[in-house]
Amino acid sequence: MKIVIAEVMHETNTFSNVPTTRELFELWEWARGDEILTNHTGVRDFLGGMIDGAKERGIEVVGAFAANAYPAGTITRETFLSLQDELLTGIAEAGEVDAICLSLHGAGVAEGVDDLEGALIKAVRQQVGYEIPVIVTLDLHGNITDEMVKEADILLGVHLYPHTDCYERGLEAVELAEKMAKGELVPRMHLAKLPLIVPTSTTNLSPAKDINEACYKWEKEPGMVDCAFFHGFPYTDIPELGVTVVAVANNDEALAKRAAEDIANLIWEKREEFAPDVVTPQEGLALAKAASAFPVVINETSDNPGGGTPGDGTYLLRAMLEAELDSACFGFIYDPEVAAIAHEKGVGATIEVQLGGKTDDLHGEPIALTAYVKSLTDGAFITSSPMGKGQPVNLGKSARLQANGVDILVCSVKTQVLDEQVYLLHGIDVTQFKIVSLKSSQHFRASFEPIAAQIITVDSPGLTTLRFQAFDYKRLNRPVYPLDEITRS
């Protein structure tokens, strides 16, 4: 048996003023053929799971195309056409295969294409037909559409946030592909949609935890294949934005429908429980300073690069510099200009810079900063988080600056902080600091919950703020909760 694997991964924040170009994809991954197998073997991600799953089952696996860009604004039309062409070319060059396993996101948006994933799956179908099984793995923040369900045989969503089960979904995709190829599985899917958007909600806490447990219970039913709660991505202004449930059963449409609708009803009953507790940076720091156990981790959810923000927001960092702290670190702010200045002046220098706040006027003004250059690095390390463990990361020229009792990391490539590696790279042991601040919404928890005495989420103006009312949705199908008061029939 032979399968072809491919990936096109992008979570699009349509409110961002930074268009996603081919160059942004190439910064992270734009790979073909065997290069894909090299890049992902031994990595705990979707493709890594597919590769290992095939190896375990004695299945030949061929790489078609893999592209991955960090979340940002709408994908340009030219980039979309290149992605589609590379994907189709790679699949064609794989020759005859028994199944196709695609790693997609679910919240991709390109110019003129609201549903990137649906469009790509449809293009694949137009090329290969409907006899070949097509199994698609998706992020739980996908905005799942009828087109995706129509064109794919199986949609598999990660269950966990942080997404520590991407690898397992990759393994499962290959397992199901083999069963379909052998005629042991005839998947039937049902999509249940809700007029609901929810904030980023970790799955080890209620209500998301309770909903997942209900999904797992359904998965134990005879004939059930999968049942997934898709949170949706609230920062995409498209008509089909929203929470969905996808259930898959073996040749039993009625069973899939019962499961999906049951979970959808449960989510709706719990909709008010998703309302977040919003704390400002100043309030969060006051709580941290009053703590008796350390380290206290403060995550700046409103400037989460993992959700398409610029990563150079200054609200939390400014508050830290004004708070008279004595054992605090901030990792990290995206500012290649300041990183370059630090590298030019060297370790031991004192520099005067305008730090952050350069991408837009939403995430805070630049900080006029006089800082000591403590250390300089190339920004390269290996991910240790359970989410993507083994993945190389290169944040370019990076620096550790010290000012007003705060150690500030400055890097040249934006990304959210998943683990402690960027701190260690610059000589910071986070367990020895009282306050550890970072930019992320939930993914950091996979690494930091085991070592944090307390986690405090702070919110401020930003492209991933928990205050949905701050966004001017123009295309979203209304009414939708919590923006509108509605009842669901």
Secondary structure, DSSP 4 states (H G I P E B T S, - for coil): -EEEEEEEE--B-TT-SS-B-HHHHHHHEEEETHHHHHHHTT-SSHHHHHHHHHHHTT-EEEEEEEEE--SBSPBPHHHHHHHHHHHHHHHHHT-S-SEEEEEE-S---BTTBS-HHHHHHHHHHHHH-SSS-EEEEE-TT----HHHHHH-SEEEE---SS-TTHHHHHHHHHHHHHHHHTTS--EEEEEEE-SB------TTSTTHHHHHHHHHHHHTSTTEEEEEEE---TT--STT-S-EEEEEEES-HHHHHHHHHHHHHHHHHTGGGG------HHHHHHHHHT-SSSPEEEEEGGG-GGGT--S---HHHHHHHTTT-SSEEEEEEE-HHHHHHHHHH-TT-EEEEEES--S-SSS-PPEEEEEEEEEEE--EEE--SSSSTT-EEE--SEEEEEETTEEEEEESS-----STHHHHHTT--GGG-SEEEE--SSTTHHHHTTT-SEEEEE--SSTT-S-GGGS--SSS-SS-BTTS-----
